Amino acid sequence: MKQSLFKKPAVQTLLSSLICIVAGLLVGFIILTIINPSGSGQAITTIILNFITRSSGPAKLKAFGNTLAKTAPLLMCALSVCFCYKVGLFNIGAAGQYEAGACAALFMAISVGAPWYVCLLAAAAAGAVLGAISGFLKAYRNVNEVISGIMLNWITLYLTNMVLSNPAIKDPASPYTKPLSSANAKGMLPTLGLDALFANNRYVTLAVPLAVIIAILIWMILEKTRFGYELRATGFNKDASRYAGMKEKRNIIVTLAMGGALAAVGAAFLFLSGYQQWSTTQTSVPGMGFNGIAATFLGGLSPIGTIFSSFFIQSITDGGALINRSLYPAEISDLISAVIIYLCGFVLFFKTVMNGWIAKNEEKKALKAKGGNA
């Protein structure tokens, strides 16, 4: 029974991810020890436990709420990458689509004064258009989606800065956009009473449960529908899917458009919660889209797995910000994440080792049983 359990792909993926996490944390601990051995144990514990290290119950709940508020957009970016990867496409343009979502959501919320649901739809549409551009170039001009995605990331960044620098949107006293709570309260996502569960943390909004629901829906689309089957078939073999009567060009465009919409909604989840304001002088592409790649692979390329991997990555990132800055750099959590994701490239190797171990044990048992019968 144990061996049959270990044969299941989901179990093997989970065990492989756990191996990556443990190895990544071990590497992080070694580096912390090299930097300063006296506080390395406390530092790695803080990174792992994050909000649990807070001094009081309300403080723990509030910090937990902050982690959840940032997990929702990370999960959406992870779903964007995961959805496209299932169709054989690498959506590195999720960062640009995230920017487009932030631009559309904040423009509609602050400049137009639209309610939150209109802002969400506007963000999804903006991200879908950007994704569809990469999809069109891939389908009809055979332009690699990685190349077009990277270029669009930077184009969208500066277009977003330009649009949100409008005096009606930008705070005149700072490089940031106006606080949404004062500019347009109805543009903020509703909390649905969740804020009361997390020590009145108003950043815990509808985005948290909605992101989980979307992850489940993406899993259902990919695994339980004809549409999802066609998309995956296109990813496995475009020529075979075309021969079977599937519209592979349409599927490529639709896939990247949907991926773009997911990443863009992730940005709307963050900025419409009021947790963050966009800096119109920003000169680097937001890391959320790239962190989504990390969460996707750590989650075993599964929409359900990305729920847990997104929370884990965001949690150790927040935990890294709590370590003693006079002894260690806060970027150590990013290093740990990078090591974990690097090790995720060996997931197939880990699965091969597991299958070899299972086969060897089964062979031994079969030989014992045969010897006993004789």
C-alpha positions as CSV (number, residue, x, y, z in Angstrom):
1,M,0.0,0.0,0.0
2,K,2.9,2.4,0.8
3,Q,4.6,1.7,-2.4
4,S,1.4,2.2,-4.4
5,L,0.9,5.5,-2.6
6,F,4.5,6.6,-3.6
7,K,3.7,5.7,-7.2
8,K,1.1,8.4,-7.5
9,P,2.4,11.5,-9.4
10,A,0.8,13.9,-6.9
11,V,2.6,12.3,-4.0
12,Q,5.9,12.2,-5.8
13,T,5.5,15.9,-6.8
14,L,4.7,16.8,-3.1
15,L,7.7,14.9,-1.8
16,S,10.0,16.4,-4.5
17,S,8.9,19.9,-3.5
18,L,9.5,19.2,0.2
19,I,13.0,18.0,-0.7
20,C,13.6,21.2,-2.5
21,I,12.3,23.3,0.4
22,V,14.4,21.5,3.0
23,A,17.5,21.7,0.8
24,G,16.9,25.4,0.1
25,L,16.4,26.2,3.8
26,L,19.6,24.2,4.6
27,V,21.6,26.2,2.1
28,G,20.2,29.4,3.6
29,F,21.2,28.4,7.1
30,I,24.7,27.6,5.9
31,I,25.0,31.0,4.3
32,L,23.6,32.7,7.4
33,T,26.2,30.8,9.5
34,I,29.0,31.9,7.3
35,I,27.9,35.5,7.6
36,N,27.5,35.4,11.3
37,P,27.2,32.1,13.2
38,S,26.0,33.6,16.5
39,G,22.5,34.5,15.2
40,S,22.0,32.1,12.3
41,G,19.7,29.7,14.2
42,Q,17.4,32.5,15.3
43,A,17.5,34.1,11.8
44,I,16.5,30.9,9.9
45,T,13.7,30.3,12.5
46,T,12.4,33.8,12.0
47,I,12.4,33.3,8.2
48,I,10.5,30.0,8.5
49,L,8.0,31.1,11.2
50,N,7.4,34.7,10.0
51,F,4.3,36.0,11.7
52,I,4.4,33.4,14.4
53,T,7.5,35.1,15.9
54,R,5.4,38.2,16.7
55,S,5.0,39.0,20.4
56,S,1.2,39.0,20.8
57,G,-1.8,37.3,19.4
58,P,-3.3,40.4,17.6
59,A,0.2,41.2,16.2
60,K,0.5,37.6,14.8
61,L,-3.0,37.8,13.2
62,K,-2.2,41.2,11.6
63,A,1.1,40.0,10.2
64,F,-0.6,36.8,9.0
65,G,-3.2,39.0,7.2
66,N,-0.4,41.0,5.6
67,T,1.1,37.8,4.2
68,L,-2.3,36.7,2.9
69,A,-2.9,40.0,1.3
70,K,0.4,39.7,-0.7
71,T,-0.1,36.0,-1.4
72,A,-3.3,36.7,-3.4
73,P,-1.5,38.6,-6.2
74,L,1.4,36.2,-6.1
75,L,-0.9,33.3,-6.6
76,M,-2.6,35.0,-9.6
77,C,0.8,35.5,-11.2
78,A,1.7,31.9,-10.5
79,L,-1.6,30.8,-12.1
80,S,-0.8,32.9,-15.1
81,V,2.6,31.2,-15.6
82,C,1.1,27.7,-14.8
83,F,-1.8,28.0,-17.1
84,C,0.4,29.0,-20.1
85,Y,3.1,26.4,-19.2
86,K,0.4,23.7,-19.3
87,V,-0.1,24.7,-23.0
88,G,3.6,24.6,-23.7
89,L,4.1,28.4,-23.4
90,F,6.5,30.2,-21.0
91,N,4.7,33.4,-20.0
92,I,7.7,35.4,-18.8
93,G,5.6,38.5,-19.8
94,A,3.5,38.0,-16.6
95,A,5.4,40.9,-15.1
96,G,4.3,43.3,-17.9
97,Q,0.7,42.0,-17.7
98,Y,0.8,42.7,-13.9
99,E,1.9,46.2,-14.7
100,A,-0.9,46.6,-17.2
101,G,-3.4,45.4,-14.6
102,A,-2.1,47.9,-12.1
103,C,-2.3,50.7,-14.6
104,A,-5.9,49.9,-15.7
105,A,-7.2,49.3,-12.2
106,L,-5.7,52.5,-10.7
107,F,-6.7,54.6,-13.7
108,M,-10.3,53.5,-13.5
109,A,-10.4,53.8,-9.7
110,I,-8.7,57.2,-9.2
111,S,-9.2,59.0,-12.5
112,V,-12.7,57.7,-13.5
113,G,-13.9,56.9,-10.0
114,A,-15.2,53.5,-11.0
115,P,-16.3,50.8,-8.4
116,W,-13.9,48.0,-7.6
117,Y,-15.6,45.4,-9.8
118,V,-15.3,47.6,-12.9
119,C,-11.6,48.2,-12.0
120,L,-11.1,44.4,-11.8
121,L,-12.7,43.9,-15.2
122,A,-10.6,46.7,-16.7
123,A,-7.4,45.2,-15.3
124,A,-8.3,41.8,-16.7
125,A,-9.0,43.3,-20.1
126,A,-5.7,45.2,-20.1
127,G,-3.7,42.1,-19.2
128,A,-5.6,40.0,-21.8
129,V,-4.8,42.5,-24.6
130,L,-1.1,42.4,-23.6
131,G,-1.0,38.7,-23.5
132,A,-2.9,38.4,-26.8
133,I,-0.2,40.5,-28.5
134,S,2.5,38.0,-27.5
135,G,0.1,35.2,-28.6
136,F,-0.5,36.8,-32.0
137,L,3.2,37.2,-32.6
138,K,3.8,33.6,-31.5
139,A,1.0,32.1,-33.6
140,Y,1.3,34.1,-36.8
141,R,5.0,35.3,-36.9
142,N,6.6,32.5,-34.8
143,V,8.1,35.1,-32.4
144,N,9.2,33.4,-29.2
145,E,6.8,34.4,-26.4
146,V,9.8,34.9,-24.1
147,I,11.3,37.5,-26.3
148,S,8.1,39.4,-26.9
149,G,7.2,39.1,-23.2
150,I,10.5,40.6,-22.0
151,M,10.2,43.5,-24.4
152,L,6.6,44.2,-23.4
153,N,7.5,44.1,-19.7
154,W,9.7,47.2,-20.2
155,I,7.4,48.9,-22.6
156,T,4.4,48.5,-20.3
157,L,6.4,49.7,-17.3
158,Y,7.1,53.1,-18.8
159,L,3.7,53.4,-20.3
160,T,2.2,52.7,-16.8
161,N,4.5,55.3,-15.3
162,M,3.4,57.8,-17.9
163,V,-0.3,57.1,-17.6
164,L,-0.3,57.2,-13.8
165,S,1.8,60.4,-13.7
166,N,-1.4,62.3,-14.6
167,P,-2.1,65.0,-12.0
168,A,-5.5,63.5,-11.4
169,I,-4.0,60.2,-10.4
170,K,-0.6,61.0,-8.9
171,D,-0.1,62.4,-5.4
172,P,1.4,65.9,-5.9
173,A,3.5,65.5,-2.7
174,S,5.2,62.2,-3.7
175,P,6.1,60.0,-6.6
176,Y,3.2,57.6,-5.7
177,T,-0.4,57.5,-6.9
178,K,-3.0,59.0,-4.6
179,P,-4.2,56.8,-1.7
180,L,-7.2,54.9,-2.9
181,S,-9.0,55.2,0.5
182,S,-9.3,59.0,0.1
183,A,-9.4,59.2,-3.7
184,N,-12.2,56.7,-4.3
185,A,-13.3,54.5,-1.4
186,K,-15.7,52.5,-3.6
187,G,-12.8,51.5,-5.7
188,M,-11.3,49.5,-2.8
189,L,-12.0,45.8,-2.6
190,P,-14.6,44.8,0.1
191,T,-13.3,43.0,3.1
192,L,-16.4,40.9,3.6
193,G,-15.7,40.9,7.3
194,L,-12.3,39.2,6.9
195,D,-10.5,42.2,8.3
196,A,-12.1,41.5,11.7
197,L,-10.6,38.0,11.7
198,F,-7.1,39.4,11.4
199,A,-7.0,42.1,14.1
200,N,-8.9,44.7,11.9
201,N,-6.4,44.3,9.1
202,R,-8.2,46.2,6.3
203,Y,-5.8,44.8,3.6
204,V,-7.4,41.3,4.0
205,T,-10.1,41.6,1.3
206,L,-12.2,39.6,-1.1
207,A,-9.0,39.0,-3.1
208,V,-7.8,36.2,-0.7
209,P,-10.7,33.8,-1.1
210,L,-11.3,34.9,-4.7
211,A,-7.7,34.0,-5.7
212,V,-8.2,30.5,-4.2
213,I,-11.5,30.0,-6.1
214,I,-9.8,31.1,-9.3
215,A,-7.0,28.5,-8.8
216,I,-9.6,25.8,-8.4
217,L,-11.5,27.0,-11.5
218,I,-8.2,27.0,-13.6
219,W,-7.6,23.4,-12.4
220,M,-11.1,22.4,-13.5
221,I,-10.7,24.1,-16.9
222,L,-7.4,22.4,-17.6
223,E,-8.3,18.9,-16.3
224,K,-12.0,18.5,-16.6
225,T,-13.1,20.3,-19.8
226,R,-12.8,19.8,-23.5
227,F,-11.4,23.3,-23.9
228,G,-8.6,22.5,-21.4
229,Y,-7.9,19.2,-23.2
230,E,-7.5,21.1,-26.5
231,L,-5.2,23.6,-24.9
232,R,-3.0,20.9,-23.4
233,A,-3.0,19.0,-26.7
234,T,-1.8,22.1,-28.5
235,G,1.0,22.4,-26.0
236,F,2.1,18.8,-26.4
237,N,2.1,18.8,-30.2
238,K,0.9,21.7,-32.4
239,D,1.0,19.7,-35.6
240,A,-0.9,16.7,-34.1
241,S,-3.6,19.1,-32.7
242,R,-3.9,20.8,-36.1
243,Y,-4.3,17.4,-37.7
244,A,-7.0,16.5,-35.2
245,G,-9.0,19.6,-36.2
246,M,-8.0,21.9,-33.3
247,K,-7.3,25.5,-34.0
248,E,-3.8,25.7,-32.6
249,K,-3.2,29.4,-33.5
250,R,-6.4,30.4,-31.7
251,N,-5.5,28.3,-28.7
252,I,-2.1,30.0,-28.4
253,I,-3.6,33.5,-28.5
254,V,-6.4,32.5,-26.1
255,T,-4.0,30.9,-23.7
256,L,-1.6,33.9,-23.4
257,A,-4.6,36.3,-23.2
258,M,-6.0,34.3,-20.3
259,G,-2.6,34.2,-18.7
260,G,-2.3,37.9,-19.1
261,A,-5.8,38.5,-17.5
262,L,-4.8,36.4,-14.5
263,A,-1.6,38.3,-13.8
264,A,-3.3,41.6,-14.3
265,V,-6.1,40.7,-11.9
266,G,-3.3,39.9,-9.4
267,A,-2.1,43.5,-9.6
268,A,-5.6,44.7,-9.1
269,F,-5.9,42.5,-6.0
270,L,-2.9,44.3,-4.5
271,F,-3.5,47.9,-5.4
272,L,-7.2,47.9,-4.9
273,S,-6.8,46.6,-1.4
274,G,-4.9,49.8,-0.6
275,Y,-1.9,47.8,0.6
276,Q,0.4,49.5,-1.9
277,Q,0.6,52.6,-4.2
278,W,2.3,52.6,-7.5
279,S,5.5,54.6,-7.8
280,T,5.5,56.6,-11.0
281,T,9.3,56.9,-10.9
282,Q,9.8,53.1,-10.8
283,T,12.6,52.0,-13.1
284,S,12.6,48.2,-12.5
285,V,10.0,45.6,-13.5
286,P,8.0,44.5,-10.4
287,G,9.2,41.2,-9.0
288,M,5.7,39.8,-8.5
289,G,5.5,38.4,-12.0
290,F,8.9,36.7,-11.7
291,N,8.1,35.4,-8.3
292,G,5.0,33.8,-9.9
293,I,7.4,31.6,-11.9
294,A,9.0,30.4,-8.7
295,A,5.7,29.6,-7.1
296,T,4.5,27.7,-10.2
297,F,7.5,25.4,-10.3
298,L,7.6,24.8,-6.6
299,G,3.9,24.0,-6.8
300,G,4.6,21.2,-9.2
301,L,3.0,23.0,-12.2
302,S,-0.4,22.4,-10.6
303,P,-2.9,25.2,-10.0
304,I,-3.8,23.6,-6.7
305,G,-0.1,23.3,-5.7
306,T,0.5,26.9,-6.5
307,I,-1.9,27.9,-3.7
308,F,0.4,26.4,-1.1
309,S,3.7,27.3,-2.8
310,S,2.6,31.0,-3.2
311,F,1.9,31.2,0.5
312,F,5.2,29.6,1.4
313,I,7.3,31.9,-0.8
314,Q,5.5,35.0,0.4
315,S,5.8,33.8,4.0
316,I,9.6,33.3,3.9
317,T,9.9,36.6,2.0
318,D,8.1,38.4,4.8
319,G,10.0,36.4,7.4
320,G,13.3,37.6,5.7
321,A,12.3,41.2,6.3
322,L,12.1,40.5,10.1
323,I,15.6,39.2,10.7
324,N,18.2,41.4,12.3
325,R,19.3,43.8,9.6
326,S,22.5,44.7,11.4
327,L,23.7,41.1,11.0
328,Y,22.1,39.8,7.8
329,P,20.6,41.2,4.6
330,A,16.9,40.9,4.2
331,E,17.5,39.5,0.7
332,I,18.5,36.2,2.2
333,S,14.9,35.0,1.8
334,D,15.1,35.8,-1.9
335,L,18.3,33.7,-2.0
336,I,16.5,30.8,-0.3
337,S,13.6,31.0,-2.8
338,A,16.1,31.1,-5.7
339,V,17.9,27.9,-4.4
340,I,14.5,26.2,-3.9
341,I,13.5,27.0,-7.5
342,Y,16.8,26.0,-8.8
343,L,16.4,22.6,-7.1
344,C,12.9,22.3,-8.6
345,G,14.7,21.7,-11.9
346,F,15.7,18.3,-10.4
347,V,12.2,17.3,-9.6
348,L,12.2,14.8,-12.5
349,F,15.5,13.4,-11.1
350,F,13.9,13.0,-7.7
351,K,10.9,11.2,-9.2
352,T,13.2,8.9,-11.2
353,V,15.1,8.0,-8.0
354,M,11.8,7.3,-6.2
355,N,10.5,5.1,-9.0
356,G,13.8,3.2,-9.1
357,W,13.6,2.7,-5.4
358,I,10.0,1.5,-5.6
359,A,10.8,-0.9,-8.5
360,K,13.8,-2.3,-6.7
361,N,11.7,-3.0,-3.5
362,E,8.9,-4.5,-5.5
363,E,11.4,-6.8,-7.2
364,K,12.8,-7.9,-3.9
365,K,9.4,-8.7,-2.5
366,A,8.5,-10.6,-5.7
367,L,11.6,-12.7,-5.4
368,K,10.9,-13.4,-1.7
369,A,7.4,-14.3,-2.4
370,K,8.5,-16.6,-5.2
371,G,11.1,-18.2,-3.0
372,G,8.6,-18.7,-0.2
373,N,6.1,-20.4,-2.6
374,A,8.8,-22.7,-3.9
